[in-house]
Amino acid sequence: MDLHSTINQNCSEISNKKLSINTSQTEQTEISHINSEEKKLWRIEDSEKLYRILGWGSPYFSINSAGHITVSPKGDLGGSLDLYELVESIKQRNIGLPLIIRFSDIIEDRIERLNACFSKAIARYKYKNIYRGVFPVKCNQNSQLIKEIVKFGKPHKFGLEAGSKPELLIAIATLKTTDALIICNGYKDREYIETAMLAQRLGKTAIIAIEQIEEVQLVIEASQKLNIKPLVGVRIKLSTKGIGRWAGTTGDRAKFGLNIPEIIQVVNQLKIAGILDSLQLLHFHIGSQISSISVIKDAIREASQIYVELAQLGANMKYLDVGGGLAVDYDGSKTNFYASKNYDMQNYANDIVAEVKEACEEKNILPPILVSESGRSVVSHQSVLVFDVLGVSQVPKAEPPVISKDEHLILQNLYETYQSIKKNNFQEAYHDAIQFKEESISLFNFGYLSISDRAKVEQLYWGCFRKIQEILKDSEYVPDDLEELEKIMASIYYINLSVFQSAPDSWAINQLFPIMPIHRLDEQPTERAILADLTCDSDGKIDQFIDLRDVKSLLELHPLKVSNKSSEYSVSQTLENSHTEIPSVFEPYYLAMFLGGAYQEIMGNLHNLFGDVNVVHIKLTPSGYKIEHVVKGDTMTEVLNYVQYNSDALVESIRCQTEQALQEEKITIKESRMLLQNYERSLSSYTYLSN
Ligand SMILES: *Cc1c(COP(=O)(O)O)cnc(C)c1O
């Protein structure tokens, strides 16, 4: 909740700053002079390097000569558009930020790439079977997206994986591609299993992957009841250890899958029921975002042996399903760091094909149809989340006041510290400043220091830190005890977004996503900042960013520019104008979060009742692009509905209360009309702030 008060405080700060810039002409010219000099020195190549866009963005995202991000949705096949201009033109259509832009061409390109990598590997190793991938619906259940995946996947007979009953319902209704697979995972009851079996009657290849030993009996009973021969798979708990966040997905105590004795039991039960030939698939999943290729290889090797053994036990084995795990390089470092991966898609396909081939050839077993359930790798790139910055809170930059000899001793001490800061004593001065500040707060609390003295203390304290920061900028070595200084001095950029709604993994599991401005990339970003979202929750922030080495805690951003348009918009005017929009004092500054197309949309929650964001589907055309679909984000009425408020009842309650106040002459008729109008207008509008 502490962020809330800072935000309020910040709003007044913005207006003050605006006024002060307007009044002091000389200062303004000075600032623009520095900026133009820095601009010359900073090139877009510097931005490329700083934000690592060539690492994580290739081949879809890059920077153009205007300093804007360019999107090439067809990857290497050509055709591109300017993301900044696209956002501006979407805004012209009255679709506000925050906004998810979905590029269907990227979905197509990812599916093509995945299939091409397996085709190449199959040709290279002369593998005597095919690849037939499935998309795990849980990564992004959005209906437009699933339809596109099915459409683009059709030439490759690309299927779907369901991890729950509702996802199964999506899969059997949406997937109409002949011979494409529906892999049925997750916990299953009788209804789930029967539905999957009956789907065979519609011509679907729905394979029931047994994850819990109890499911075999259900499958056998359903098959007898329906007189349908089921297609069965088994999910194995491999002993190969996963890596990173989802390492627990494997090993003896994993949540899902069968151990070897249980698999033998499944074989026996199916044999007794006379349907051992139903067992056709072996499945494993060692977790998502497997950053190391050697872990993948180990898992394939173990699974291949089990596959071969099952075939030798008399099962009618046809498919080996290697699950998910194909990783995304979020930080572009090409390492086995958790936010990266030390292999590419082709290495992945090659290793799977080569390992399986070797194991099968050794035992003279027909090699299986290879199935992967790659979700993250297929849909992460297709969506870009664009949001704007509402304001910034900065450590005060003003020169600290001069302290005279007759002022309080603590002020004199702090002033002396400030004045004496040099290269050889800054470390000592840093600790002195902290100590004097702490002392002054106790003095204040006991009534020995006035509030105006305390203001001077804070100005001096920040003045000391700023001086020390300047010294540190030029020095190669930063003492350990001063590492916090950069964080203390960081700016806070307030973003028109809820982290809980739009980047839940950033909050829940510290996942890193590339975040950067989409314009002004030909200018040096001189600010160091963390991002604070709209929610009144101190966790509603982003303070971990991708870096070549490890993670950085501050993001380089551009100083906000005061907007010419609204600079005459005076504070008193905005108070009189009673509409809900906040005065846009700054020129729009757009940031984007990339690679968030998997998992984020569905796991987002309604913290503080910030709802789904607007989504726009873009497709390249020969002459540019077209907006294929617009899915408007939640209105306030909709989010209030989720928590069982009826908007009519809410309006009625306000109406009754204003009526009462009118009777008691506490409100004028004009005010009451305004209140009701605002209330009703808010209910039907977007939950985010509009600029
Ligand atoms: C989540 C999941 C996937 C998707 O994994 P990615 O790493 O996103 O490709 C695949 N299979 C199963 C069983 C899963 O639970």
The ligand as a Gaussian input file, in Angstrom:
#p B3LYP/6-31G(d) Opt

LIG

0 1
 C        2.701000     -27.108000     -19.691000
 C        2.876000     -28.322000     -20.459000
 C        3.409000     -28.264000     -21.750000
 C        3.931000     -27.004000     -22.388000
 O        5.244000     -26.792000     -22.056000
 P        6.112000     -25.631000     -22.758000
 O        7.380000     -25.680000     -22.043000
 O        5.358000     -24.382000     -22.608000
 O        6.260000     -25.986000     -24.192000
 C        3.487000     -29.438000     -22.469000
 N        3.055000     -30.606000     -21.932000
 C        2.546000     -30.687000     -20.695000
 C        2.117000     -31.984000     -20.158000
 C        2.450000     -29.568000     -19.914000
 O        1.970000     -29.657000     -18.678000

